[in-house]
């Protein structure tokens, strides 16, 4: 079942209108912004300990109320007997099976803050367990459920009111180090892991594992409970932490895996000397091994994610993926502790793999044009969540021997049945240095090869994020196709899934080969008779926004319209405006004032603001003022430059959005503005 597009609240799913025979927001089978926001968004998939049932959440969005709500569902592992078990106007999150398979624990904001609750797996006997001041962010029970590991925020640094108690209403923030803000927040708290006794459905005697330490675990902004793990005997907690603050934190990606002893309270660094990101530890069921994701080079956020494992008794470490030139993510042990399942992107699709400990053999288990986001082991099969450019997340059962897939959730079946999706085609284009580059081409529904279509070059962000089979609620290729555009989405230099050499090439060469790759892709498609080469557009966000700004000064009149969202415009200014300095040090080569650094000087010589004199094409600039990764001043400067140059320009500013657009009405405004601009100049 799928929530109707225009509901009056984020009420429980079965108390709102649902899709019946026809969604009134779907016309002629075409995707619209309102339809895009009507999809139920699956998350938090959990398999019961006996492998017979699946717990998951679905988030629904209300456009009138401009917010979301999530509900919990349970079904059998074969997809049968699906039941919605929560029906509240408040959010349930982080739901997990208890070991008896009859009860669930979850977080709910029903009492005003996120607290731990429990209920039976049919949704009855719901009861609040904690009343902790400040609430709980995430949690995990020890294997015997006698202990509770949970994450909560603790105060970080000194406030102005701490220094001057007589000025309680002063809004000024006194800053004396770097990392005073991060992504979309002024850093006033950090998450810490806590241990507490759990008895008779009560939490007691909590202990802060990082008591008195100004570090974060899990790591912001994206880390969750997957960055912490219980040993099977319940005596040890492994946690991920980058034990650095301020300038040191801003310059380093060196996180480590620590073991905390429940009995002694002592902590031991298990990855000391491993200089890149080490994160997401997971113990084997027999307790003999620890596996985790490891990057080798400090300061490189997009280094290969290696699959490391360690003999817990001896401390001996092994790179299981040494001969595997791909990332290894979302690690899950097999029940016999002999192998590890994981997902990995190769040639712009993400599949499930298995790595065997004994012989270090890695086997690909699934095939097809899709991205798997996660994998779990169930009774006699695997449970995975996958999506594609044409279908949002759904839950599947996978035969671990044959790779045969069976959809289980069908959350968005009714909506998808009413939509006609455009064809997604894989092409290989020869680049200027005679390499082969995979390019996705997405065609409009009811594509007619005898017509000529306006065509968009899509520039990916990251810059090292794959152009795989992703489903986006903003940069959605199918909604672009539904507006009768052909989309050209190249896997240019600097993207994972084509080996580390291909990925690394972009660092220090922002205006170089990858820009040539973009032009190779659009030039190849422009030769097709169904592409109107006089109606080409270029769009992108983040590094894709930088790409748009750069191409605006170097496109030799190929394009007739540009759209840049949250893009870098002035690289010297970006170096000093961003928060995580390791990023600009690695990707730009260092500070712009280091005249002896040839890599850095090459980077800054390619800053888009230096080529505004060549801008001659209409440009739409979009930015969020809560974006502290790339400040809104970058977009404002680009817009001002265009206006001063006499170039047609428009700017969409979101005072309350960050590097993304997360609110439904803002998302719809984004889509409407986006297509109005393209239609004005390309149709």
RANOR-V740069 format. One record per pair of residues at least 4 apart in sequence whose ideal C-beta (glycine too) atoms are under 8 Angstrom apart, sorted by the first residue. I is the first residue (numbers start at 1). GAP is how many residues later the second one is. Records with the same first field share a line. If there is no record, write none. Layout:
# RANOR-V740069
I: GAP ; GAP
This chain:
# RANOR-V740069
1: 12 ; 13 ; 17 ; 18 ; 410 ; 413
2: 16 ; 17 ; 36 ; 37 ; 38 ; 409 ; 410 ; 411 ; 412 ; 413
3: 4 ; 10 ; 13 ; 15 ; 16 ; 35 ; 37 ; 57 ; 58
4: 12 ; 13 ; 14 ; 15 ; 19 ; 34
5: 18 ; 19 ; 20 ; 29 ; 30 ; 32 ; 33 ; 58
6: 18 ; 19 ; 28 ; 57 ; 58
7: 4 ; 9 ; 10 ; 53 ; 55 ; 56 ; 57
8: 8 ; 54 ; 56 ; 57
9: 7 ; 53 ; 55 ; 56 ; 80
10: 50 ; 51 ; 52 ; 55 ; 57 ; 58 ; 59 ; 79
11: 4 ; 5 ; 58 ; 78
12: 4 ; 59 ; 72 ; 74 ; 75 ; 76 ; 77
13: 5 ; 45 ; 47 ; 58 ; 71 ; 74
14: 4 ; 70 ; 73
15: 72
16: 44
18: 396
19: 4 ; 19 ; 395 ; 396 ; 399
20: 394
22: 4 ; 396
23: 12 ; 15 ; 391 ; 392 ; 395
25: 7 ; 9 ; 10 ; 13
26: 4 ; 5 ; 6 ; 9 ; 389 ; 392 ; 393
27: 5
29: 389 ; 390 ; 391 ; 416
30: 389 ; 390 ; 415 ; 452 ; 453
31: 4 ; 5 ; 388 ; 445 ; 447 ; 448 ; 451
32: 4 ; 447 ; 450
33: 4 ; 446 ; 634 ; 635 ; 638 ; 639
34: 4 ; 29 ; 634
35: 4 ; 380 ; 384
36: 437 ; 440 ; 443 ; 631 ; 635
37: 24 ; 26 ; 436 ; 627 ; 630 ; 631
38: 23 ; 377
39: 353 ; 373 ; 376 ; 434
40: 18 ; 19 ; 20 ; 371 ; 372
41: 17 ; 18 ; 19 ; 351 ; 352
42: 14 ; 15 ; 16 ; 343 ; 350 ; 351 ; 352 ; 353 ; 367 ; 369
43: 13 ; 14 ; 15 ; 16 ; 27 ; 350
44: 11 ; 12 ; 13 ; 49 ; 50 ; 51
45: 9 ; 10 ; 11 ; 329 ; 331 ; 338 ; 340 ; 350
46: 8 ; 9 ; 10 ; 49 ; 50 ; 51 ; 330
47: 4 ; 6 ; 7 ; 8 ; 30 ; 50 ; 329 ; 330 ; 331 ; 336
48: 4 ; 5 ; 6 ; 7 ; 49 ; 53
49: 48 ; 50 ; 52
50: 51 ; 329
51: 26 ; 326 ; 327 ; 328 ; 329
52: 24 ; 25 ; 49 ; 326 ; 327
53: 21 ; 22 ; 23 ; 24 ; 44 ; 48 ; 68
54: 20 ; 21 ; 22 ; 23 ; 324 ; 329 ; 341 ; 354
55: 17 ; 18 ; 19 ; 40 ; 41 ; 42 ; 49 ; 66
56: 16 ; 17 ; 339 ; 353
57: 13 ; 14 ; 15 ; 16 ; 35 ; 36 ; 38
58: 12 ; 13 ; 15 ; 353
59: 9 ; 10 ; 11
60: 8 ; 9 ; 10 ; 11
61: 6 ; 7 ; 603
62: 4 ; 5 ; 6 ; 7 ; 602
63: 601 ; 602 ; 605
66: 597 ; 598 ; 599
67: 596 ; 597
68: 23 ; 596
69: 19 ; 20 ; 21 ; 22
70: 21 ; 22 ; 23
71: 13 ; 15 ; 16 ; 17 ; 21
72: 12 ; 13 ; 14 ; 20 ; 23 ; 32 ; 34 ; 51
73: 9 ; 10 ; 11 ; 12
74: 8 ; 9 ; 11 ; 47 ; 48
75: 4 ; 5 ; 6 ; 7 ; 8 ; 333 ; 334
76: 4 ; 5
77: 301 ; 302 ; 304 ; 306 ; 320 ; 331
78: 319 ; 330
79: 318 ; 327 ; 328 ; 329 ; 330 ; 331
82: 327
83: 39 ; 40
84: 39
85: 19 ; 34 ; 36 ; 37 ; 38
86: 6 ; 37
87: 36
88: 4 ; 20 ; 22
90: 18 ; 19 ; 20
91: 17 ; 18
92: 14 ; 15 ; 16 ; 25
93: 13 ; 14 ; 15 ; 21
94: 12 ; 13 ; 44 ; 45 ; 131
95: 9 ; 10 ; 11 ; 12
96: 8 ; 9 ; 10 ; 43 ; 44 ; 45
97: 4 ; 6 ; 7 ; 24
98: 4 ; 5 ; 6 ; 7 ; 20 ; 43 ; 47
99: 42 ; 44 ; 45 ; 46
101: 20
102: 18 ; 19
103: 15 ; 16 ; 17 ; 18
104: 14 ; 15 ; 16 ; 17
105: 11 ; 12 ; 13 ; 24 ; 34 ; 36
106: 10 ; 11 ; 12 ; 13
107: 7 ; 8 ; 9 ; 10 ; 29 ; 31 ; 32
108: 6 ; 7 ; 9 ; 20
109: 4 ; 5 ; 6
110: 5 ; 7 ; 18
111: 4 ; 17 ; 20
113: 19 ; 21 ; 22
114: 21 ; 22 ; 23
115: 13 ; 14 ; 15 ; 16 ; 17 ; 20 ; 21
116: 12 ; 13 ; 14 ; 20 ; 23 ; 32 ; 34 ; 87
117: 9 ; 10 ; 11 ; 12
118: 7 ; 8 ; 9 ; 11 ; 83
119: 4 ; 5 ; 6 ; 7 ; 8
120: 4 ; 5
127: 74
129: 72 ; 73 ; 74
130: 6 ; 73
132: 4 ; 20 ; 71 ; 74
134: 18 ; 19
135: 17
136: 14 ; 15 ; 16
137: 13 ; 14 ; 15 ; 16 ; 54
138: 12 ; 13 ; 80 ; 86 ; 87
139: 9 ; 10 ; 11 ; 12 ; 86
140: 8 ; 9 ; 10 ; 85 ; 88 ; 89 ; 90
141: 4 ; 6 ; 7 ; 8 ; 57 ; 89
142: 4 ; 5 ; 6 ; 7 ; 56 ; 88 ; 92
143: 87 ; 89 ; 90 ; 91
144: 90
145: 53
146: 51 ; 52 ; 53 ; 88
147: 48 ; 49 ; 50 ; 51 ; 87 ; 115
148: 47 ; 48 ; 49 ; 50 ; 55
149: 44 ; 45 ; 46 ; 79 ; 81 ; 88
150: 43 ; 44 ; 46
151: 40 ; 41 ; 42 ; 43 ; 66 ; 67 ; 73 ; 74 ; 77
152: 39 ; 40 ; 42
153: 36 ; 37 ; 38 ; 39
154: 35 ; 36 ; 37 ; 38 ; 54
155: 33 ; 34
156: 31 ; 32 ; 33 ; 34 ; 58
157: 30 ; 31 ; 57
158: 4 ; 5 ; 16
159: 4 ; 29
160: 4 ; 7 ; 10 ; 12 ; 13 ; 14
161: 4 ; 6 ; 7 ; 9
163: 11
164: 6
173: 7 ; 13
175: 5
177: 68 ; 69 ; 70
178: 68 ; 69 ; 71 ; 72 ; 401 ; 403
179: 8 ; 66 ; 67 ; 68 ; 70 ; 71 ; 400 ; 401
180: 6 ; 7
181: 4 ; 5 ; 6 ; 398 ; 447
182: 5 ; 38 ; 39 ; 397 ; 398 ; 446
183: 37 ; 38 ; 396 ; 445 ; 446 ; 475 ; 476
184: 37 ; 442 ; 443 ; 444 ; 474 ; 475
185: 443
190: 24 ; 25 ; 26 ; 30
191: 25 ; 26 ; 27 ; 29 ; 32
192: 16 ; 17 ; 18 ; 21 ; 24 ; 25
193: 15 ; 16 ; 17 ; 24 ; 25 ; 35 ; 44 ; 46 ; 67
194: 12 ; 13 ; 14 ; 15
195: 11 ; 12 ; 14 ; 42 ; 65 ; 67
196: 7 ; 8 ; 9 ; 10 ; 11
197: 6 ; 7 ; 8
198: 4 ; 5 ; 6
199: 5
207: 4 ; 58
209: 8 ; 28 ; 30 ; 51 ; 58
210: 5 ; 7 ; 31
213: 30
214: 31
215: 26 ; 27 ; 28 ; 29 ; 30
216: 4 ; 7 ; 25 ; 26
217: 6 ; 10 ; 11 ; 22 ; 23 ; 24
218: 5 ; 6 ; 7 ; 8 ; 9 ; 10 ; 21 ; 22
219: 4 ; 8 ; 21 ; 22 ; 23 ; 36 ; 60
223: 4 ; 17 ; 56
226: 54
227: 12 ; 13 ; 52 ; 53 ; 54
228: 9 ; 10 ; 11 ; 12 ; 53
229: 8 ; 9 ; 10 ; 52 ; 53 ; 54 ; 61
230: 4 ; 6 ; 7 ; 53
231: 4 ; 5 ; 6 ; 7 ; 52 ; 56 ; 81
232: 51 ; 52 ; 53 ; 54 ; 55
233: 54
234: 28
235: 26 ; 27 ; 28
236: 23 ; 24 ; 25 ; 26
237: 22 ; 23 ; 25
238: 19 ; 20 ; 21 ; 22 ; 32 ; 43 ; 45 ; 52
239: 18 ; 19 ; 21 ; 42
240: 15 ; 16 ; 17 ; 18 ; 38 ; 39 ; 40 ; 41
241: 14 ; 15 ; 17
242: 7 ; 10 ; 11 ; 12 ; 13 ; 14
243: 13
244: 4 ; 5 ; 8 ; 10
245: 4
246: 4
247: 4 ; 334
248: 4
250: 329 ; 330 ; 331 ; 332
251: 48 ; 330 ; 331 ; 334
252: 46 ; 47 ; 330
253: 23 ; 24 ; 42 ; 45 ; 46 ; 47 ; 48 ; 329
254: 21 ; 22 ; 23 ; 44
255: 22 ; 23 ; 24
256: 13 ; 14 ; 15 ; 16 ; 18 ; 22
257: 12 ; 13 ; 14 ; 21 ; 22 ; 24 ; 33 ; 35
258: 9 ; 10 ; 11 ; 12
259: 8 ; 9 ; 11
260: 5 ; 6 ; 7
261: 4 ; 5 ; 6 ; 7
270: 20 ; 40 ; 45
271: 7 ; 21 ; 23 ; 46
274: 4 ; 20 ; 22
275: 21 ; 22 ; 23
276: 18 ; 19 ; 20 ; 21 ; 22 ; 24 ; 27
277: 16 ; 17 ; 18 ; 24 ; 26
278: 14 ; 15 ; 16 ; 17 ; 30
279: 13 ; 14
280: 12 ; 13 ; 51
281: 9 ; 10 ; 11
282: 8 ; 9 ; 10 ; 49 ; 50 ; 51
283: 4 ; 6 ; 7 ; 29 ; 50
284: 4 ; 5 ; 6 ; 7 ; 49 ; 53
285: 48 ; 50 ; 51 ; 52
286: 51
287: 25
288: 23 ; 24 ; 25 ; 49
289: 20 ; 21 ; 22 ; 23 ; 44 ; 48 ; 68
290: 19 ; 20 ; 22
291: 16 ; 17 ; 18 ; 19 ; 29 ; 40 ; 42 ; 49
292: 16 ; 17 ; 18 ; 39
293: 12 ; 13 ; 14 ; 15 ; 35 ; 36 ; 38
294: 11 ; 12 ; 13 ; 14 ; 25
295: 5 ; 6 ; 8 ; 9 ; 10 ; 11
296: 7 ; 8 ; 10
297: 6
298: 284
299: 283 ; 286 ; 287
300: 207 ; 286
301: 163 ; 281 ; 282 ; 285
302: 160 ; 162 ; 194 ; 201
303: 197
304: 17 ; 21 ; 22 ; 23 ; 196 ; 199
305: 22 ; 23 ; 24
306: 13 ; 14 ; 15 ; 16 ; 22
307: 12 ; 13 ; 14 ; 17 ; 21 ; 24 ; 33 ; 35 ; 48
308: 9 ; 10 ; 11 ; 12
309: 8 ; 9 ; 11 ; 31 ; 48
310: 5 ; 6 ; 7 ; 8
311: 4 ; 5
318: 42
320: 4 ; 8 ; 20 ; 35 ; 37 ; 40 ; 42
321: 5 ; 7 ; 34 ; 41
322: 38
323: 37
324: 4 ; 20 ; 38
325: 174 ; 175
326: 18 ; 19 ; 20 ; 170 ; 171
327: 17 ; 18 ; 169
328: 14 ; 16 ; 25 ; 27
329: 13 ; 14 ; 15
330: 12 ; 13 ; 43 ; 44 ; 45
331: 9 ; 10 ; 11
332: 8 ; 9 ; 10 ; 43 ; 44 ; 45
333: 4 ; 6 ; 7 ; 8
334: 4 ; 5 ; 6 ; 7 ; 20 ; 43
335: 42
337: 20
338: 18 ; 19 ; 20
339: 15 ; 16 ; 17 ; 18
340: 14 ; 15 ; 17
341: 11 ; 12 ; 13 ; 24 ; 34 ; 36 ; 41
342: 10 ; 11 ; 12 ; 13 ; 33
343: 7 ; 8 ; 9 ; 10 ; 29 ; 30 ; 31 ; 32
344: 6 ; 7 ; 9
345: 4 ; 5 ; 26 ; 121 ; 123 ; 151 ; 152
346: 4 ; 5 ; 151 ; 152
347: 91 ; 150 ; 151
348: 78 ; 90 ; 92 ; 118 ; 119 ; 120 ; 121 ; 143 ; 149
349: 19 ; 20 ; 21 ; 22 ; 119 ; 120 ; 148
350: 20 ; 21 ; 22 ; 23 ; 116 ; 118 ; 119
351: 13 ; 14 ; 15 ; 16 ; 17 ; 21
352: 12 ; 13 ; 14 ; 20 ; 23 ; 30 ; 32 ; 46 ; 51
353: 9 ; 10 ; 11 ; 12
354: 8 ; 9 ; 11 ; 46
355: 5 ; 6 ; 7 ; 8
356: 4 ; 5 ; 6 ; 7
365: 17 ; 33 ; 35 ; 38
366: 6 ; 18 ; 32 ; 37 ; 39
367: 36
368: 37
369: 19 ; 55 ; 57 ; 100
370: 16 ; 17 ; 18 ; 99
371: 15 ; 16 ; 17 ; 97 ; 98 ; 99
372: 12 ; 13 ; 14
373: 11 ; 12 ; 13 ; 14 ; 20
374: 10 ; 11
375: 7 ; 8 ; 9 ; 23
376: 6 ; 7 ; 8
377: 5 ; 6
378: 4 ; 5 ; 19
381: 16 ; 17 ; 18 ; 19
382: 15 ; 16 ; 17 ; 18
383: 12 ; 13 ; 14 ; 15 ; 25
384: 11 ; 12 ; 14 ; 21
385: 8 ; 9 ; 10 ; 11
386: 7 ; 8 ; 10 ; 19
387: 4 ; 5 ; 6 ; 7 ; 82 ; 83 ; 84
388: 36 ; 81 ; 83
389: 35 ; 51 ; 53 ; 80 ; 81 ; 82 ; 88 ; 89
390: 31 ; 32 ; 34 ; 81 ; 88
391: 21 ; 25 ; 80
392: 20 ; 79
393: 78
394: 13 ; 14 ; 15 ; 16 ; 17 ; 18
395: 12 ; 13 ; 14
396: 9 ; 10 ; 11 ; 12
397: 8 ; 9 ; 11
398: 5 ; 6 ; 7 ; 8
399: 4 ; 5 ; 6
412: 4
413: 4
414: 4
415: 4
419: 59
420: 25 ; 26
421: 24 ; 57 ; 60
422: 20 ; 21 ; 22 ; 23 ; 25 ; 55 ; 56 ; 59 ; 60
423: 19 ; 20 ; 24
424: 16 ; 17 ; 18 ; 19 ; 45 ; 53
425: 15 ; 16 ; 17 ; 18
426: 12 ; 13 ; 14 ; 15
427: 11 ; 12 ; 13 ; 14 ; 97
428: 8 ; 9 ; 10 ; 11
429: 7 ; 8 ; 10 ; 61 ; 91 ; 92 ; 95
430: 4 ; 5 ; 6 ; 7 ; 90 ; 94
431: 4 ; 5 ; 6 ; 82 ; 85 ; 86 ; 89
432: 81 ; 84 ; 85 ; 88
433: 80 ; 83
437: 53 ; 54 ; 55 ; 80 ; 83 ; 84
438: 52 ; 53 ; 60
439: 49 ; 50 ; 51 ; 52 ; 82 ; 85 ; 86
440: 27 ; 37 ; 47 ; 48 ; 49 ; 50 ; 51
441: 45 ; 46 ; 47 ; 48 ; 84
442: 35 ; 36 ; 38 ; 39 ; 44 ; 45 ; 47
443: 4 ; 38 ; 43
444: 9 ; 37 ; 38 ; 39 ; 40 ; 41 ; 42
445: 36 ; 37
447: 6 ; 83
448: 82
449: 80 ; 81
450: 80
451: 79
452: 77 ; 78 ; 79 ; 80 ; 83
453: 31 ; 32 ; 33 ; 77 ; 78 ; 79 ; 82
454: 30 ; 31 ; 32 ; 78 ; 81 ; 82 ; 83 ; 224 ; 228 ; 229
455: 30 ; 31 ; 32 ; 33 ; 67 ; 70 ; 71 ; 76 ; 77 ; 80 ; 81 ; 82
456: 24 ; 29 ; 30 ; 31 ; 32 ; 80 ; 81 ; 82 ; 83 ; 222
457: 31 ; 33 ; 61 ; 64 ; 65 ; 79 ; 80 ; 81 ; 82 ; 102
458: 9 ; 17 ; 19 ; 29 ; 30 ; 31 ; 32 ; 81 ; 82 ; 86
459: 59 ; 79 ; 80 ; 81 ; 84 ; 85 ; 86 ; 88 ; 89 ; 92
460: 5 ; 6 ; 7 ; 29 ; 32 ; 35 ; 80 ; 83 ; 84
461: 4 ; 79 ; 80 ; 81 ; 82 ; 83 ; 84
462: 32 ; 33 ; 80 ; 81
463: 31 ; 43 ; 47 ; 51 ; 79 ; 80 ; 83 ; 124
464: 30 ; 31 ; 32 ; 39 ; 42
465: 30 ; 31
466: 4 ; 25 ; 29 ; 30 ; 31
467: 22 ; 23 ; 24 ; 28
468: 29
471: 5
472: 4 ; 5
473: 194
474: 67 ; 186 ; 187 ; 193 ; 196 ; 197
475: 66
476: 4
477: 4 ; 10 ; 12
478: 4
479: 4 ; 192
480: 5 ; 7
481: 4 ; 5 ; 6
483: 192 ; 195 ; 196
484: 199
485: 52 ; 193 ; 197
486: 39 ; 44 ; 45
488: 33 ; 34 ; 37
490: 27 ; 28 ; 30 ; 31
491: 4 ; 6 ; 7
492: 22 ; 25 ; 26 ; 29
493: 9 ; 12 ; 13 ; 16 ; 20 ; 21 ; 24
494: 8 ; 9 ; 10 ; 11 ; 12 ; 13 ; 20
495: 7 ; 8
496: 7
498: 4 ; 5
499: 4
500: 4
501: 4
505: 4 ; 8 ; 9
506: 4 ; 7 ; 8 ; 81
507: 79 ; 80 ; 82
508: 79 ; 80 ; 81 ; 91 ; 92 ; 94 ; 95
509: 4 ; 5 ; 93 ; 94
510: 4 ; 33 ; 36 ; 40 ; 61 ; 77 ; 78 ; 93 ; 96
511: 4 ; 39 ; 43 ; 92 ; 94 ; 95
512: 4 ; 94
513: 4
514: 4 ; 33
515: 4 ; 32 ; 35 ; 36 ; 39
516: 4
517: 4
518: 4 ; 29 ; 33
519: 4 ; 32 ; 36 ; 39
520: 4
521: 4
522: 4 ; 14 ; 16 ; 36
523: 4 ; 35
525: 6
526: 5 ; 7 ; 10 ; 32
527: 4
531: 5
532: 4
534: 26
535: 25 ; 147 ; 148
536: 22 ; 23 ; 24 ; 146
537: 22 ; 23 ; 24 ; 25 ; 26 ; 141 ; 144 ; 145
538: 9 ; 10 ; 13 ; 14 ; 17 ; 21 ; 23 ; 24 ; 25
539: 5 ; 9 ; 23 ; 24 ; 25 ; 135 ; 139
540: 4 ; 5 ; 7 ; 8 ; 23 ; 24 ; 25 ; 27
541: 4 ; 23 ; 24 ; 25 ; 26 ; 81
542: 4 ; 23 ; 24 ; 25 ; 87 ; 88 ; 117
543: 4 ; 24 ; 25
544: 4 ; 20 ; 21 ; 23
545: 4 ; 19 ; 20 ; 21 ; 22 ; 23 ; 85 ; 90
546: 4 ; 18 ; 21 ; 22 ; 23 ; 62
547: 4 ; 20
548: 4 ; 14 ; 15 ; 16 ; 19 ; 71
549: 4 ; 15 ; 18 ; 19 ; 20 ; 59 ; 60 ; 89
550: 4 ; 56 ; 58 ; 61
551: 4 ; 8 ; 11
552: 7 ; 10 ; 56 ; 59 ; 62 ; 63 ; 65 ; 67
553: 55 ; 57 ; 58 ; 59 ; 60 ; 61 ; 62
554: 57 ; 60
555: 4 ; 62
557: 59 ; 60
559: 58
560: 57 ; 58 ; 121 ; 122
561: 56 ; 57 ; 58 ; 59 ; 116 ; 117 ; 119 ; 120 ; 121
562: 55 ; 56 ; 57 ; 58
563: 56 ; 57 ; 59 ; 111 ; 114 ; 115
564: 55 ; 56 ; 57 ; 58 ; 71 ; 74
565: 57 ; 58
566: 56 ; 57 ; 58 ; 61 ; 63 ; 64 ; 69 ; 93
567: 54 ; 63 ; 67 ; 68 ; 71
568: 6 ; 40 ; 62 ; 66
569: 5 ; 38 ; 39 ; 40 ; 65 ; 66 ; 68 ; 69 ; 72
570: 4 ; 37 ; 38 ; 39 ; 64 ; 67
571: 4 ; 17 ; 21 ; 32 ; 33 ; 35 ; 36 ; 37 ; 38
572: 4 ; 20 ; 32 ; 35
573: 4 ; 60 ; 61 ; 64
574: 4 ; 10 ; 56 ; 60
575: 9 ; 13 ; 16 ; 17
577: 53 ; 54 ; 56 ; 57
578: 5 ; 6 ; 50 ; 51 ; 52 ; 53
579: 49 ; 50
580: 49
581: 4
582: 4
583: 4
584: 4
585: 4 ; 5 ; 6
587: 16
588: 12 ; 15 ; 16
589: 8 ; 10 ; 11 ; 12 ; 13 ; 14
590: 4 ; 7 ; 9 ; 10
591: 6 ; 9
592: 8 ; 9 ; 12
594: 6 ; 7
595: 6
597: 4
598: 4
599: 4
600: 4
601: 4
602: 4
603: 4
605: 5
606: 4
608: 4 ; 30
609: 28 ; 29 ; 32
611: 4
612: 29 ; 30 ; 33
613: 32
615: 4 ; 26 ; 27 ; 30 ; 32
616: 31
617: 30
618: 29 ; 30 ; 31 ; 59 ; 62 ; 63
619: 19 ; 20 ; 23 ; 28 ; 29 ; 30
620: 29 ; 30 ; 31 ; 32 ; 53 ; 54 ; 57
621: 14 ; 15 ; 17 ; 18 ; 21 ; 28 ; 29 ; 30 ; 31
622: 13 ; 29 ; 30 ; 31 ; 32 ; 48 ; 51 ; 52
623: 4 ; 7 ; 9 ; 11 ; 12 ; 13 ; 28 ; 29 ; 30 ; 31
624: 8 ; 29 ; 30 ; 32 ; 33 ; 34 ; 35 ; 36 ; 37
625: 7 ; 28 ; 29 ; 30 ; 31 ; 32
626: 28 ; 29 ; 30 ; 31 ; 32
627: 4 ; 5 ; 30 ; 31 ; 32
628: 30
629: 30
630: 4 ; 29
632: 4 ; 21
633: 4
634: 4
635: 4 ; 16 ; 18
636: 4 ; 15 ; 17
637: 4
638: 4
639: 4 ; 10 ; 11 ; 12
640: 4
641: 4
642: 5 ; 6 ; 7
643: 4 ; 6
650: 23 ; 27
652: 17 ; 18 ; 21
654: 7 ; 12
656: 7 ; 10
657: 4 ; 5 ; 6 ; 9
658: 4
661: 5 ; 6 ; 9
662: 4 ; 5
663: 4
664: 4
665: 4
666: 4
667: 4
668: 4
669: 4
670: 4
671: 4
672: 4
673: 4
674: 4
675: 4
676: 4
677: 4
678: 4 ; 5
679: 4
